[in-house]
Amino acid sequence: MSESHTPSGGSPRLNTGVAHNARVWNYWIGGKDHYEVDEQVGEHVAGMFPVIRDVARADREFLGRAVRFLAAERGVRQFLDVGTGLPTVDNTHEIAQRIAPEARIVYVDNDPIVLAHARTLLTSTPEGVTDYIDADVHDPDAIVERAAATLDFGKPVAVMMLGILNFVLDTDKARDIVRRAMAAVPSGSFLVLTHPTFDADLGGEGNIQAMEFWNENATPPITARSRAKIAAFFEGLDLLDPGLVPCSQWRAESGSPAAAVPQFGAVAVKP
């Protein structure tokens, strides 16, 4: 793995006194890379909105199913994972390279603790490549420019935005980020996305109060969106079956039906 250089005025310094999403998320899925303040905020949010732990697990499991589907059934060999979060078990490159050892993966995040762990944990197969870019989702042009050192943007790329656009509070800005990222990749590329919702039919109304608490006590600020606003991120793309659904139910493994969670997930292809 290579670690790309941080631009001037890059990531903020590590602040262990304020809860941070990457570390709280790690706490919710049973990881060890968090601090006491992250546990405290994570417990409080889970007390207000108990399904959040199920959401965290469902989002992680969606990642696995989506990467396996794209690598095995669609032949994708390049992944741009924006908003990586802390490395855990079965990261994008591990899943993809088990199917295709030559797969190339670029991770993008701008949290200093993620950067510190990425340097040691995100290792590639000899046949493939794994890179890490310290960059902000708000600057997709810079992400694409720097990812081009590792990925061939003349061939299909799976652009992964799992639980990241909810930190872009302005919906028009979030839509522009997706448009610019997908404009940089060729036909046959994919958008893989998850996003929390406040839609009541999925039990998402509890997100509203929980996110208010989060925004007062943790960083970065977060928002949920309606199904219609999340669907708009896929404008100009072709949604693959089963479309935009709770991420727990997207191509769920056979067996008992997966319970719905207030977090949409979908995969779409660029025509």
C-alpha contacts under 8 A as a table, 3 or more apart, distances in Angstrom:
res1	aa1	res2	aa2	distance
1	M	119	R	7.67
1	M	122	L	6.68
1	M	123	T	5.36
1	M	124	S	6.06
1	M	129	V	6.50
1	M	130	T	4.96
1	M	131	D	5.29
1	M	132	Y	7.65
2	S	119	R	7.97
2	S	130	T	7.01
2	S	131	D	5.10
2	S	132	Y	6.71
3	E	119	R	6.73
3	E	131	D	5.92
3	E	132	Y	5.08
3	E	133	I	6.50
4	S	131	D	7.33
4	S	132	Y	6.10
4	S	133	I	5.20
4	S	134	D	6.85
5	H	133	I	7.48
5	H	134	D	7.29
6	T	10	G	5.80
6	T	11	S	7.55
6	T	133	I	7.70
6	T	134	D	5.70
6	T	135	A	7.52
7	P	10	G	5.17
10	G	110	N	7.81
10	G	134	D	7.55
10	G	135	A	7.22
11	S	110	N	5.41
11	S	111	D	6.42
11	S	112	P	6.49
11	S	134	D	7.16
11	S	135	A	7.46
12	P	110	N	7.93
12	P	111	D	7.28
12	P	112	P	6.99
13	R	112	P	6.52
14	L	111	D	7.59
14	L	112	P	5.56
14	L	113	I	6.62
15	N	18	V	6.24
16	T	19	A	7.15
16	T	35	Y	6.82
16	T	37	V	7.50
17	G	37	V	6.55
18	V	37	V	6.42
18	V	38	D	7.50
18	V	217	N	7.37
18	V	218	A	5.86
18	V	219	T	7.15
19	A	23	R	7.36
19	A	24	V	6.87
19	A	35	Y	7.99
19	A	37	V	5.48
19	A	38	D	4.58
19	A	41	V	6.61
19	A	217	N	7.20
19	A	218	A	4.73
19	A	219	T	6.30
20	H	23	R	5.57
20	H	24	V	6.13
20	H	38	D	6.67
20	H	218	A	5.85
20	H	219	T	5.04
20	H	220	P	6.74
21	N	24	V	5.08
21	N	25	W	5.82
21	N	218	A	7.50
21	N	219	T	6.37
21	N	220	P	6.76
22	A	25	W	5.31
22	A	26	N	6.23
22	A	85	G	5.14
22	A	86	L	6.06
22	A	111	D	7.67
22	A	114	V	7.54
23	R	26	N	4.92
23	R	27	Y	6.27
23	R	33	D	6.28
23	R	34	H	4.81
23	R	35	Y	7.50
23	R	38	D	6.32
23	R	86	L	7.14
24	V	27	Y	4.92
24	V	28	W	6.29
24	V	34	H	6.72
24	V	38	D	5.05
24	V	39	E	6.64
24	V	41	V	7.53
24	V	42	G	5.64
25	W	28	W	5.07
25	W	29	I	6.42
25	W	42	G	7.96
25	W	56	A	6.78
26	N	29	I	5.41
26	N	30	G	6.38
26	N	31	G	4.93
26	N	32	K	7.04
26	N	33	D	6.49
26	N	34	H	6.89
26	N	86	L	6.69
27	Y	30	G	5.21
27	Y	31	G	5.26
27	Y	32	K	6.68
27	Y	33	D	7.33
27	Y	34	H	6.43
27	Y	38	D	7.43
27	Y	39	E	6.61
27	Y	42	G	7.20
28	W	31	G	7.40
28	W	42	G	7.01
28	W	52	I	7.87
28	W	53	R	5.46
28	W	56	A	6.50
28	W	57	R	7.95
29	I	53	R	6.82
29	I	56	A	6.14
29	I	57	R	5.89
31	G	34	H	7.80
31	G	88	T	7.06
33	D	86	L	7.61
34	H	38	D	6.05
34	H	39	E	7.28
35	Y	38	D	5.27
35	Y	39	E	6.51
36	E	39	E	5.08
36	E	40	Q	6.19
37	V	40	Q	5.05
37	V	41	V	6.22
38	D	41	V	5.31
38	D	42	G	5.81
39	E	42	G	4.95
39	E	43	E	5.90
40	Q	43	E	5.25
40	Q	44	H	6.24
41	V	44	H	5.06
41	V	45	V	6.13
41	V	214	W	7.70
41	V	217	N	7.45
41	V	218	A	7.54
42	G	45	V	5.25
42	G	46	A	6.06
43	E	46	A	5.02
43	E	47	G	6.02
44	H	47	G	5.00
44	H	48	M	6.39
45	V	48	M	5.09
45	V	49	F	5.90
45	V	50	P	7.61
45	V	52	I	7.82
45	V	210	A	5.79
45	V	213	F	7.54
45	V	214	W	7.38
46	A	49	F	4.89
46	A	50	P	4.52
46	A	51	V	7.17
46	A	52	I	5.99
46	A	53	R	7.04
47	G	50	P	5.58
48	M	206	G	7.60
48	M	209	Q	7.86
48	M	210	A	6.17
49	F	52	I	5.96
49	F	206	G	5.89
49	F	207	N	6.97
49	F	210	A	6.40
50	P	53	R	6.67
51	V	54	D	5.18
51	V	55	V	6.25
51	V	261	V	7.47
52	I	55	V	4.84
52	I	56	A	6.17
53	R	56	A	5.10
53	R	57	R	6.32
54	D	57	R	5.19
54	D	58	A	5.92
54	D	261	V	7.25
55	V	58	A	5.02
55	V	59	D	5.98
55	V	248	S	7.99
55	V	261	V	5.95
55	V	262	P	7.12
55	V	263	Q	6.59
56	A	59	D	5.25
56	A	60	R	6.36
57	R	60	R	5.15
57	R	61	E	6.18
58	A	61	E	5.05
58	A	62	F	6.01
58	A	247	C	6.41
58	A	248	S	5.00
58	A	261	V	7.75
59	D	62	F	5.05
59	D	63	L	6.40
59	D	162	L	7.57
59	D	163	G	7.95
59	D	194	T	7.22
59	D	247	C	6.26
59	D	248	S	7.06
59	D	263	Q	7.70
60	R	63	L	5.18
60	R	64	G	6.71
61	E	64	G	5.15
61	E	65	R	6.40
61	E	248	S	7.54
62	F	65	R	5.16
62	F	66	A	5.96
62	F	247	C	5.97
62	F	248	S	6.54
62	F	250	W	7.04
62	F	265	G	7.64
63	L	66	A	5.21
63	L	67	V	6.08
63	L	92	T	7.49
63	L	162	L	7.76
64	G	67	V	5.38
64	G	68	R	6.09
64	G	90	D	7.47
64	G	92	T	7.36
64	G	95	I	6.80
65	R	68	R	5.21
65	R	69	F	6.00
65	R	251	R	7.30
65	R	252	A	7.84
66	A	69	F	5.11
66	A	70	L	6.13
66	A	192	V	7.48
66	A	267	V	7.52
67	V	70	L	5.17
67	V	71	A	5.97
67	V	92	T	6.79
67	V	95	I	6.71
67	V	96	A	6.22
68	R	71	A	5.26
68	R	72	A	5.72
68	R	73	E	7.79
68	R	95	I	6.54
68	R	96	A	6.44
68	R	99	I	7.53
69	F	72	A	5.39
69	F	73	E	5.31
69	F	74	R	6.79
70	L	73	E	5.62
70	L	74	R	4.74
70	L	75	G	6.20
70	L	76	V	5.46
70	L	158	A	7.96
71	A	74	R	5.84
71	A	75	G	4.89
71	A	76	V	4.70
71	A	77	R	6.42
71	A	96	A	5.95
71	A	99	I	6.58
71	A	100	A	7.00
72	A	75	G	5.76
72	A	76	V	7.66
72	A	99	I	6.42
72	A	100	A	7.99
76	V	79	F	7.72
76	V	103	A	7.93
76	V	156	P	6.84
76	V	157	V	6.89
76	V	158	A	7.02
77	R	96	A	7.70
77	R	100	A	7.12
77	R	102	E	7.15
77	R	103	A	4.46
77	R	104	R	6.15
77	R	156	P	7.84
77	R	157	V	7.36
78	Q	103	A	5.83
78	Q	104	R	4.88
78	Q	105	I	5.79
78	Q	151	L	6.64
78	Q	156	P	6.93
78	Q	157	V	4.90
78	Q	158	A	6.23
79	F	103	A	7.94
79	F	104	R	6.44
79	F	105	I	4.75
79	F	106	V	6.31
79	F	157	V	5.54
79	F	158	A	4.71
79	F	159	V	6.09
79	F	160	M	7.16
80	L	105	I	6.01
80	L	106	V	4.97
80	L	107	Y	6.15
80	L	108	V	7.59
80	L	147	A	7.77
80	L	157	V	6.87
80	L	158	A	6.08
80	L	159	V	4.85
80	L	160	M	5.93
81	D	84	T	5.89
81	D	92	T	7.71
81	D	105	I	7.35
81	D	106	V	6.11
81	D	107	Y	4.79
81	D	108	V	6.01
81	D	159	V	6.22
81	D	160	M	4.66
81	D	161	M	6.55
82	V	107	Y	6.11
82	V	108	V	4.65
82	V	109	D	6.45
82	V	137	V	6.89
82	V	159	V	7.42
82	V	160	M	5.84
82	V	161	M	5.38
82	V	162	L	7.55
82	V	164	I	7.43
83	G	107	Y	7.52
83	G	108	V	5.59
83	G	109	D	4.90
83	G	110	N	7.93
83	G	137	V	7.26
83	G	161	M	6.58
83	G	162	L	7.00
83	G	163	G	7.53
83	G	164	I	5.66
84	T	87	P	7.69
84	T	107	Y	5.91
84	T	108	V	5.86
84	T	109	D	5.70
85	G	109	D	6.81
85	G	114	V	6.15
86	L	113	I	7.71
86	L	114	V	5.10
86	L	117	H	7.06
86	L	118	A	7.57
87	P	91	N	6.46
87	P	114	V	7.48
87	P	117	H	6.94
87	P	118	A	6.74
87	P	121	L	6.85
87	P	122	L	7.36
88	T	91	N	6.32
90	D	93	H	7.85
90	D	94	E	5.57
90	D	95	I	5.93
91	N	94	E	5.36
91	N	95	I	6.38
92	T	95	I	5.37
92	T	96	A	6.11
92	T	105	I	7.57
93	H	96	A	5.11
93	H	97	Q	5.69
93	H	103	A	7.52
93	H	104	R	7.57
93	H	105	I	5.94
93	H	122	L	7.83
93	H	124	S	7.10
93	H	130	T	6.99
94	E	97	Q	5.32
94	E	98	R	6.11
94	E	124	S	7.83
95	I	98	R	5.47
95	I	99	I	6.95
96	A	99	I	5.45
96	A	100	A	5.96
96	A	101	P	7.39
96	A	103	A	6.43
97	Q	100	A	4.57
97	Q	101	P	4.08
97	Q	102	E	6.57
97	Q	103	A	5.62
97	Q	124	S	7.98
97	Q	125	T	6.98
97	Q	128	G	7.41
98	R	101	P	5.96
100	A	103	A	5.58
101	P	125	T	6.08
101	P	126	P	7.82
101	P	127	E	5.73
101	P	128	G	5.76
102	E	125	T	7.45
102	E	126	P	7.98
102	E	127	E	4.68
102	E	128	G	3.96
102	E	129	V	7.37
103	A	127	E	7.75
103	A	128	G	5.05
103	A	129	V	6.78
104	R	128	G	5.38
104	R	129	V	4.67
104	R	130	T	5.84
104	R	150	T	7.34
104	R	151	L	6.79
105	I	129	V	6.28
105	I	130	T	4.80
105	I	131	D	6.34
105	I	150	T	7.98
105	I	151	L	7.69
106	V	130	T	5.76
106	V	131	D	4.68
106	V	132	Y	5.60
106	V	133	I	7.12
106	V	147	A	6.52
106	V	150	T	7.20
106	V	151	L	7.59
107	Y	130	T	7.66
107	Y	131	D	6.14
107	Y	132	Y	4.64
107	Y	133	I	6.07
108	V	132	Y	5.87
108	V	133	I	4.83
108	V	134	D	5.96
108	V	135	A	6.11
108	V	136	D	7.65
108	V	143	I	7.62
109	D	114	V	7.06
109	D	115	L	7.39
109	D	132	Y	7.91
109	D	133	I	6.67
109	D	134	D	5.42
109	D	135	A	5.68
109	D	136	D	6.46
109	D	137	V	7.75
110	N	114	V	7.42
110	N	115	L	7.24
110	N	134	D	5.01
110	N	135	A	5.15
110	N	136	D	5.72
111	D	114	V	5.30
111	D	115	L	6.39
111	D	134	D	7.91
112	P	115	L	4.97
112	P	116	A	6.20
113	I	116	A	5.05
113	I	117	H	6.37
114	V	117	H	5.29
114	V	118	A	5.89
115	L	118	A	5.02
115	L	119	R	6.34
115	L	132	Y	7.90
115	L	134	D	7.01
116	A	119	R	5.66
116	A	120	T	7.37
117	H	120	T	5.56
117	H	121	L	5.96
117	H	122	L	7.95
118	A	121	L	5.22
118	A	122	L	5.22
118	A	132	Y	7.11
119	R	122	L	6.46
119	R	132	Y	7.95
120	T	123	T	7.37
122	L	130	T	6.90
122	L	131	D	7.92
123	T	130	T	6.41
124	S	127	E	7.94
124	S	128	G	6.05
124	S	129	V	5.48
124	S	130	T	5.25
125	T	128	G	5.28
125	T	129	V	6.98
126	P	129	V	7.53
129	V	150	T	7.48
131	D	150	T	7.15
133	I	143	I	7.53
133	I	146	R	7.40
133	I	147	A	7.45
135	A	139	D	7.59
135	A	142	A	7.67
135	A	143	I	6.51
136	D	139	D	5.71
136	D	140	P	7.63
136	D	143	I	7.67
137	V	140	P	5.85
137	V	143	I	7.65
137	V	164	I	7.83
137	V	177	I	7.56
138	H	168	V	7.50
138	H	177	I	6.79
139	D	142	A	5.60
139	D	143	I	6.54
139	D	177	I	7.57
140	P	143	I	4.90
140	P	144	V	6.13
140	P	177	I	6.04
140	P	180	R	6.59
140	P	181	A	5.85
141	D	144	V	5.21
141	D	145	E	6.10
141	D	180	R	7.09
141	D	181	A	7.23
142	A	145	E	5.03
142	A	146	R	6.13
143	I	146	R	5.38
143	I	147	A	5.93
144	V	147	A	5.03
144	V	148	A	6.12
144	V	181	A	7.10
144	V	184	A	7.12
145	E	148	A	5.43
145	E	149	A	7.67
146	R	149	A	5.86
147	A	150	T	5.57
147	A	151	L	5.92
148	A	151	L	4.93
148	A	152	D	6.20
148	A	153	F	6.67
152	D	155	K	5.79
153	F	156	P	6.94
153	F	157	V	7.10
153	F	184	A	7.11
153	F	185	V	5.58
153	F	186	P	6.80
154	G	185	V	7.16
154	G	186	P	6.19
155	K	185	V	7.58
155	K	186	P	6.34
155	K	189	S	7.85
156	P	185	V	6.61
156	P	186	P	5.80
156	P	187	S	6.83
156	P	188	G	5.46
156	P	189	S	4.32
156	P	190	F	7.54
157	V	185	V	6.40
157	V	186	P	7.68
157	V	188	G	7.91
157	V	189	S	4.85
157	V	190	F	6.38
158	A	189	S	5.65
158	A	190	F	4.54
158	A	191	L	5.91
158	A	192	V	6.94
159	V	181	A	7.72
159	V	182	M	7.60
159	V	189	S	7.65
159	V	190	F	5.98
159	V	191	L	4.94
159	V	192	V	6.10
160	M	191	L	6.01
160	M	192	V	4.64
160	M	193	L	6.10
161	M	164	I	5.71
161	M	165	L	7.04
161	M	191	L	7.52
161	M	192	V	5.98
161	M	193	L	4.80
161	M	194	T	6.75
162	L	165	L	7.80
162	L	192	V	7.02
162	L	193	L	4.94
162	L	194	T	4.64
162	L	195	H	6.93
163	G	166	N	6.24
163	G	193	L	7.31
163	G	194	T	5.30
163	G	195	H	5.23
163	G	196	P	7.34
164	I	167	F	5.70
164	I	168	V	7.49
164	I	194	T	7.92
164	I	195	H	7.46
165	L	168	V	5.11
165	L	169	L	7.88
165	L	174	A	6.09
165	L	195	H	6.95
166	N	169	L	6.58
166	N	195	H	6.24
166	N	196	P	7.02
166	N	222	I	5.52
166	N	223	T	5.15
166	N	224	A	6.12
166	N	225	R	7.85
167	F	220	P	6.67
167	F	221	P	6.09
167	F	222	I	4.69
167	F	223	T	6.49
168	V	171	T	7.12
168	V	173	K	7.12
168	V	174	A	5.72
168	V	222	I	7.35
168	V	223	T	7.79
169	L	173	K	7.95
169	L	174	A	7.53
169	L	221	P	7.72
169	L	222	I	6.68
169	L	223	T	6.10
170	D	173	K	5.26
170	D	174	A	6.25
171	T	174	A	4.93
171	T	175	R	6.15
171	T	229	K	7.87
172	D	175	R	5.12
172	D	176	D	6.18
173	K	176	D	5.02
173	K	177	I	6.24
174	A	177	I	5.11
174	A	178	V	6.52
174	A	233	F	7.97
175	R	178	V	5.22
175	R	179	R	6.22
175	R	232	A	7.53
175	R	233	F	5.57
176	D	179	R	4.98
176	D	180	R	6.06
177	I	180	R	5.30
177	I	181	A	6.15
178	V	181	A	5.17
178	V	182	M	6.04
178	V	233	F	6.63
179	R	182	M	5.27
179	R	183	A	5.92
180	R	183	A	5.04
180	R	184	A	6.52
181	A	184	A	5.45
181	A	185	V	7.14
182	M	185	V	5.40
182	M	186	P	7.96
182	M	191	L	7.55
182	M	270	K	7.74
183	A	186	P	7.53
185	V	189	S	6.31
186	P	189	S	5.91
186	P	270	K	7.49
187	S	269	V	7.90
187	S	270	K	5.20
187	S	271	P	5.29
188	G	269	V	6.02
188	G	270	K	5.37
188	G	271	P	6.12
189	S	269	V	5.70
189	S	270	K	5.38
190	F	267	V	6.77
190	F	268	A	5.48
190	F	269	V	4.36
190	F	270	K	5.97
191	L	234	F	7.92
191	L	267	V	5.65
191	L	268	A	5.26
191	L	269	V	6.40
191	L	270	K	7.79
192	V	265	G	7.70
192	V	266	A	6.08
192	V	267	V	4.57
192	V	268	A	6.71
193	L	265	G	5.66
193	L	266	A	5.67
193	L	267	V	6.52
194	T	247	C	6.86
194	T	263	Q	6.54
194	T	264	F	5.37
194	T	265	G	4.25
194	T	266	A	6.68
195	H	224	A	7.27
195	H	225	R	7.67
195	H	230	I	7.14
195	H	263	Q	5.39
195	H	264	F	5.33
195	H	265	G	6.68
196	P	204	G	7.84
196	P	223	T	7.83
196	P	224	A	5.08
196	P	225	R	6.60
196	P	262	P	5.90
196	P	263	Q	4.11
196	P	264	F	6.18
197	T	204	G	5.59
197	T	207	N	7.35
197	T	224	A	4.74
197	T	225	R	4.81
197	T	226	S	5.52
197	T	227	R	6.88
197	T	262	P	5.45
197	T	263	Q	5.69
197	T	264	F	6.97
198	F	202	L	7.88
198	F	203	G	7.37
198	F	204	G	3.90
198	F	205	E	4.64
198	F	206	G	7.11
198	F	207	N	5.75
198	F	208	I	6.56
198	F	224	A	5.82
198	F	225	R	6.15
198	F	226	S	6.27
198	F	262	P	6.96
199	D	202	L	5.85
199	D	203	G	6.68
199	D	204	G	4.93
199	D	205	E	6.07
199	D	225	R	7.87
199	D	226	S	5.91
199	D	227	R	7.15
199	D	262	P	7.26
200	A	203	G	4.84
200	A	204	G	5.14
200	A	205	E	5.19
201	D	204	G	7.31
202	L	246	P	7.96
202	L	260	A	6.42
202	L	261	V	6.08
202	L	262	P	5.04
203	G	206	G	6.81
203	G	261	V	7.21
203	G	262	P	5.92
204	G	207	N	5.41
204	G	208	I	7.77
204	G	261	V	7.92
204	G	262	P	4.88
205	E	208	I	5.85
206	G	209	Q	5.94
206	G	210	A	6.39
207	N	210	A	5.10
207	N	211	M	5.76
207	N	224	A	7.10
208	I	211	M	5.35
208	I	212	E	6.31
208	I	224	A	7.49
209	Q	212	E	5.02
209	Q	213	F	6.40
210	A	213	F	5.22
210	A	214	W	6.21
211	M	214	W	4.74
211	M	215	N	5.98
211	M	222	I	6.53
211	M	223	T	6.81
212	E	215	N	5.23
212	E	216	E	6.45
213	F	216	E	5.26
213	F	217	N	6.24
214	W	217	N	5.17
214	W	218	A	5.26
214	W	219	T	7.49
214	W	221	P	7.18
214	W	222	I	7.65
215	N	218	A	5.73
215	N	219	T	6.72
215	N	220	P	7.39
215	N	221	P	4.92
215	N	222	I	6.64
218	A	221	P	7.23
225	R	229	K	6.13
225	R	230	I	6.41
226	S	229	K	5.32
226	S	230	I	6.27
227	R	230	I	5.13
227	R	231	A	5.96
227	R	264	F	7.68
228	A	231	A	5.03
228	A	232	A	6.31
229	K	232	A	5.14
229	K	233	F	7.17
230	I	233	F	5.60
230	I	234	F	7.80
230	I	264	F	7.93
231	A	234	F	5.69
231	A	235	E	7.41
231	A	244	L	7.04
232	A	235	E	5.30
234	F	237	L	5.35
234	F	238	D	7.49
234	F	239	L	7.39
234	F	268	A	7.03
236	G	270	K	7.39
237	L	268	A	5.89
237	L	269	V	5.66
237	L	270	K	4.93
237	L	271	P	6.45
238	D	268	A	5.15
238	D	269	V	5.21
238	D	270	K	6.40
238	D	271	P	6.83
239	L	243	G	5.44
239	L	244	L	7.57
239	L	266	A	7.17
239	L	267	V	6.05
239	L	268	A	4.07
239	L	269	V	6.47
240	L	243	G	5.54
240	L	266	A	7.52
240	L	267	V	5.87
240	L	268	A	5.37
240	L	269	V	7.16
242	P	245	V	7.06
242	P	250	W	6.50
242	P	251	R	7.12
242	P	266	A	7.92
243	G	250	W	7.97
243	G	266	A	5.89
243	G	267	V	7.36
244	L	264	F	6.37
244	L	265	G	5.80
244	L	266	A	4.91
244	L	267	V	7.96
245	V	249	Q	6.52
245	V	250	W	6.25
245	V	264	F	5.36
245	V	265	G	5.71
245	V	266	A	6.68
246	P	249	Q	5.48
246	P	250	W	6.70
246	P	260	A	5.57
246	P	261	V	5.67
246	P	262	P	6.49
246	P	263	Q	5.48
246	P	264	F	4.31
246	P	265	G	5.75
247	C	250	W	5.24
247	C	260	A	7.79
247	C	261	V	7.15
247	C	263	Q	5.94
247	C	264	F	5.05
247	C	265	G	4.18
247	C	266	A	7.17
248	S	252	A	6.68
248	S	258	A	6.13
248	S	259	A	6.85
248	S	260	A	6.14
248	S	261	V	6.46
248	S	265	G	7.96
249	Q	252	A	5.07
249	Q	257	P	7.75
249	Q	258	A	5.69
249	Q	259	A	7.29
249	Q	260	A	6.62
250	W	265	G	6.77
250	W	266	A	7.05
252	A	257	P	7.83
252	A	258	A	6.86
254	S	257	P	7.82
261	V	264	F	7.81
